[in-house]
Amino acid sequence: MPLRERLKADLLQAMKARQSSTVTVLRTTLAAIDSAEAVEIDASMDSARGHSTEVPRKVLTEANIQAIVQREIAVLRANITTYEQLGSKAKVDQLQAELDLLIGYL
């Protein structure tokens, strides 16, 4: 099953199980993927702001999606380092659990 579909399926399961931290991580990751699909607005599209227009989204490959998940993992690792330096063990533990979850998708 493609990575994006696994993320969506696991999100649904986490929502049903009321696993709020898992839901948050998966929603954040899926939002990053959705953002990567967005096309940049150029001058020709600027006049259409405020109007409903359909613009084709970028098509991401499985490698693109894996790279996005890896970026999310890098952000979590950086945040863990920051919170370790601040001495916030509870936040570090939370971020570590989120990191472990995402690593499982690669």
C-alpha positions in Angstrom: 0.0 0.0 0.0 1.4 3.5 -0.9 2.7 5.5 2.1 0.1 8.2 1.8 -2.7 5.6 1.9 -1.1 3.9 4.9 -1.0 7.3 6.7 -4.6 8.0 5.9 -5.7 4.5 7.0 -3.8 4.7 10.2 -5.2 8.2 10.8 -8.7 6.8 10.6 -7.8 4.0 13.0 -6.2 6.4 15.4 -9.3 8.7 15.3 -11.6 5.7 16.1 -9.3 4.7 19.0 -9.2 8.3 20.2 -5.4 8.4 20.1 -4.9 12.1 20.1 -1.2 12.2 19.8 -1.1 9.8 16.9 -3.9 11.7 15.2 -1.9 15.0 15.6 1.3 13.5 14.1 -0.5 11.9 11.2 -2.6 15.0 10.4 0.5 17.1 10.5 2.4 14.8 8.1 -0.6 14.5 5.7 -0.9 18.3 5.8 2.8 18.6 4.8 2.1 16.3 1.9 -0.9 18.3 0.8 1.1 21.5 1.0 3.8 20.0 -1.2 1.2 19.2 -3.8 0.1 22.9 -4.0 1.1 24.8 -7.1 2.7 28.2 -6.7 0.4 31.1 -7.7 2.0 33.2 -10.5 0.9 36.5 -11.9 -1.6 35.0 -14.3 -3.4 33.3 -11.4 -3.3 36.3 -9.1 -6.3 37.9 -10.7 -8.4 34.8 -9.9 -8.0 35.3 -6.1 -11.3 35.4 -4.4 -12.9 33.3 -7.1 -13.3 29.6 -7.2 -10.8 28.2 -9.6 -9.5 24.7 -10.0 -5.8 24.4 -10.5 -4.3 21.0 -11.0 -2.1 19.9 -8.0 1.4 18.6 -8.3 1.6 14.8 -8.5 4.0 13.5 -5.9 5.9 10.2 -6.3 6.4 7.8 -3.5 9.9 9.0 -3.2 8.6 12.6 -2.8 6.3 11.5 0.0 9.0 9.6 1.8 11.2 12.7 1.6 8.4 14.7 3.2 8.1 12.2 6.0 11.9 12.3 6.4 11.7 16.1 6.7 9.0 15.8 9.4 11.3 13.3 11.2 14.2 15.8 11.0 12.0 18.5 12.5 11.0 16.2 15.4 14.7 15.4 16.0 15.6 19.1 16.1 12.7 19.8 18.5 13.8 16.9 20.8 17.3 18.4 21.0 15.9 21.8 21.8 13.6 20.5 24.6 16.4 18.3 26.0 18.5 21.5 26.3 15.6 23.2 28.1 15.2 20.2 30.4 11.6 19.5 29.5 11.5 15.7 29.9 7.7 15.4 29.4 7.9 17.2 26.0 10.9 15.2 25.0 9.1 12.0 25.8 6.1 13.2 23.7 8.2 14.1 20.8 10.1 10.9 21.0 6.9 8.9 20.7 5.9 11.0 17.7 9.3 10.4 16.1 9.1 6.6 16.7 5.7 6.6 15.1 6.9 8.3 11.9 10.1 6.3 11.7 7.9 3.2 11.5 6.6 4.4 8.1 10.0 4.4 6.4 
